Amino acid sequence: MQRRSTRLVKIGDVPVGAGHPISIQSMTNTRTSDAAATLAQISELRSAGCEIIRVAVPDREAVQALPEIIAGAEMPVVADIHFDHHLAIAAARAGVQALRINPGNIGGREKVRQVVRVCREQGIPIRIGVNSGSLEKDLKPEKELKRGDAAKKEIRMAEALVASAARHIKYLTAENFQDIIVSLKSSSVTETLEANRLFAEGFDYPLHIGITEAGAGRSGEIKSAAGIAALLSQGLGDTVRVSLTAPPVEEVQVAYEILASLGLRRRPGNLEIISCPTCGRTEINLERIAREVRQALEQRASDPAAQPLTVAVMGCAVNGPGEAARADIGIAGGKKSGVIFRQGKVVKKVPEEELVSALLAEINKMECE
Ligand code: SF4
């Protein structure tokens, strides 16, 4: 997959852009002023593979907690600031490795300029986070939105998002500041795609991608996957945040699943389970077996020393091993029984009730070889 060529920006020790691996980030949902709770969540996120963490900084108490959070986070900390440029300046001076501001609500050009000066002093980048929900008034395409058809609405909003980003890039570059990452987000997948595509035509700053406010559960995951995968398949995106109404650790898990499904990144221990949808040929309880295999292997997936593993759980021996040839190991069902196969070749046949334990034993054996 050909990736867009961009400038290199570093968030702490994590390189973003210029062909570096697409980094995965998330955002805490604890009170940032509660450093202990925030660090506990960051620790959980780190175990899941999160590489950059963003914390909301809504008040002075949050700023005061930043030094302790930064010291304990073991990954770069990005301060997320809205409305108050004094908080942005204080967070930068507290030692965060990047700021995320929405210049549209930070209070005008002079205030943005003051924030930029402190970021340059501190040697940290700024992410310009443009969001369809908080566009500057003069850029909101409201009249057109009321009149236009759906396609025109998307284009107008995408253009407005890019215009907002361009305006704020100009503020920053006027101060000779180039350490910029940009995000253009909408809760509409198509608006987000169009905005990022348009932006990439005119700028080479790295892109932070995601679908904002994607929602909860399956619909949030699908919406995020559709949008993020479509962007990545066009070579757009240098760092990813999946936004879900869910525990933040799920955002990281979903982000890895999206990157792994596109062959872009797999985390150590990454587990991919290929399982067939079942059909009239299926003669074993494949749904139960797939669930048990996943449960049994999830612990392994969180082990940073484990190698990536692709396991196939297929309903029949006629098509199973062939369809799952790219799996490392797998099961193919038969009549109340099944075979264990490795790299597409049958290893042994076992009764249905022994399939999961035989598969796990074969995985252990394979990893000891
Ligand atoms: S692998 Fe076999 S059981 Fe599963 S969907 Fe394909 S043909 Fe049907």
Residues whose N, C-alpha, C, O or C-beta is under 5 A from the ligand:
A	BS01	SF4	C276 P277 T278 C279 R281 T282 M314 G315 C316 N319 G320
